[in-house]
Amino acid sequence: MREVRVQDAVGMVLCHDITEIVRGERKGARFRKGDVIRAEDIPVLLRIGKEHIYVWEDDPNLLHENDAAVILRDVCQNEHMAASEPSEGKIELTATTAGVFEVNEDALNAVNDIENVMIATIAQHMPVKAGTKLAGMRVIPLVIDKRTMEKVRMTAGDQPMLRILPYQKMRVGVVTTGSEVFHGRIKDTFTPVIDAKLRAFGLKVDEHRLSDDGTEHTRAAIEELLDAGMDMVLCTGGMSVDPDDRTPAAIRATGARIVTYGAPVLPGAMFLLAYYEKDERRVPIMGLPGCVMYSPATIFDIILPRVAAGSAWTRQEITRLGIGGLCMGCKVCHYPVCPFGK
């Protein structure tokens, strides 16, 4: 690559895209890498502020920005992802299916620590749809040393740094607890909310049971759903610390392994997550606090996507939700495109 005056560049091969920005009209490449500069191009280049340009000179030790972007794509792209063509040195990845986005944070941070290299992604564990933009990547200079890009490959490792976990087909059972609902004194308004949230992930309420406040009755209802082959069980009601709120005790009585009862998230502090594990089967059981019924975004919205994708939460992952775990209560909820749960 060699810098020359535009007046001296006629007949030479441009080695980078040149962007033209016209406010309110367009922003894009006016000239492309590989274009041969013509005499009539000189006034255009001067008009868009280019008195000098870079023309191509072969150097076996250097890579053009577009070729370097392809290497960055290769260390990131996984199945269920589509890549754009290099444009002005940048490549973007988009999702081709619905699921949960995951990134190898240690590897990505290590690559971004390499000088003149950058990869930007959406948030860890973000729920995505087909067409969702996942990442953009490029090198900073127009050309970069091949040794730098080899370091990128070695730092990234053998597996792509990004992946999408597609949502799984799961049968979901709901246990609604509370004597007021069980005896028909009030209408169950919780289950329709759960069903609507499930449908965003291709799921629905497949089985529904009612239970009074008795611990043994609730336990029996949960076990009935487990015996019926449910892949996920959700329990509503009875999740506070009041003496007559006994849903957590009923979940424990099934023999399920409690991951957490309580989470550093508002709304949703009284959330419970457990796993019923028998043979090779692992069924998530959740106790949902009342806020799930009336708040647009809660702990349930954070936890559900990964569960629907078959990924298991650990207690530490949940306790680490505290930073970003306070919902801002916006008048118009834009979750998950917001800081909540990130």
Secondary structure, 3 states (H helix, E strand, C coil): CEEEEHHHCCCCEECCCEEEEECCCEEEEEECCCCECCCCHHHHHHHCCCCEEEECCCCCCEEEHHHHHHHHHHHHCCCCEEECCCECCEEEEEECCCEEEEECHHHHHHHHCCCCEEEEECCCCCEECCCCEEEEEEECCCEEEHHHHHHHHHHHCCCCCEEEEECCCCCEEEEEECHHHHCCCCCCCHHHHHHHHHHCCCCCEEEEEEECCCHHHHHHHHHHHHHCCCCEEEEECCCCCCCCCCHHHHHHHCCCEEEEECCCCECCCCCEEEEEEECCEEEEEEEECCHHHHCCCCHHHHHHHHHHCCCCCCHHHHHHHHCCCECCCCCCCCCCCCCCCC
